[in-house]
């Protein structure tokens, strides 16, 4: 049986600081101990084990704190994600509602624009109907009519109709626009309202049969009075009417605001220049929409009076009656 070893001294006893020496120095009055290598190793093992246990406890405590903090942070992140998801769903729902409302608004706007366009056309038609008894006389110099304009116009109409038994009754007659000034290049038109539509039609028909209408030595032209918007629409069709005239194709104006003509034995109807050009197979040299705005054209204004209504004059030469 091996001899019993002396009890191992605590390792801390050897590393404890002493007064006047280093932590590893031994005190002078320390009694001699029988320390062996095995005792020292055993003490180191014990210290190592204690240190390991303390480190494990510290690490476990730190990990627990870290895990707790991470759980709290993850919970906060999860709450934020849930909130973002809820708001995203709400935004998507609002976006769908907005898209649906925008689609509905676009459809409603399109419908309202169509109704407004139709209403505008009807108003324009009503204006033309109100002007159906009117005749516009163009080309007579200022003041040639003398003090009595109605008497002068009545004589003009009677001379145009010749032996017609129809009686000319004028409701009113006047120059169009403000009084003439010396710098004005062209005389103002004379607007005449008759009391009978049949008499007005007879006067225009007789006038179209004459290439040159003159009265008391003054030449003039007679036209049906139409709304400014209709005049602008017909002016936009001028390239088409010129093409028809050059090709010897007869045409006439139709209700509402269109042009009708025969091509290759087939009747065609167009509401604008683009449709007519497509039918005729021609390409317009310039964008007709880029010309003067139709809303700014008026037969009473400078620009309106500067427009020679070739479409009417051509129809008159070919014995056509514009509607």
Secondary structure, 3 states (H helix, E strand, C coil): CCCCCCCCCCHHHHHCCCCCCCCCCCCCCCCCCCCCHHHHHHHHHHHHHHHHHHHHHHHHHHHHHHHHHHHHHHHHHHHHHHHHHHHHHHHHHHHHHHHHHHHHHHHHHHHHHHHHHHHHHHHHHHHHHHCCCEEEEECCCCCCCCCCHHHHHHHHHHHHHCCCCCCCCEEEEEECCCCCCCCCCCCCCEEEEECCHHHHHHHHHHHHCCCCEEECCEEEEEEECCCHHHHHHHHHCHHHHHHHHHCCCCEEEECCCEEEEEECCEEEEECCHHHHHHHHCCCCCCCHHHCCCHHHCCCCCHHHHHCCCHHHHHHHHCCCCCC
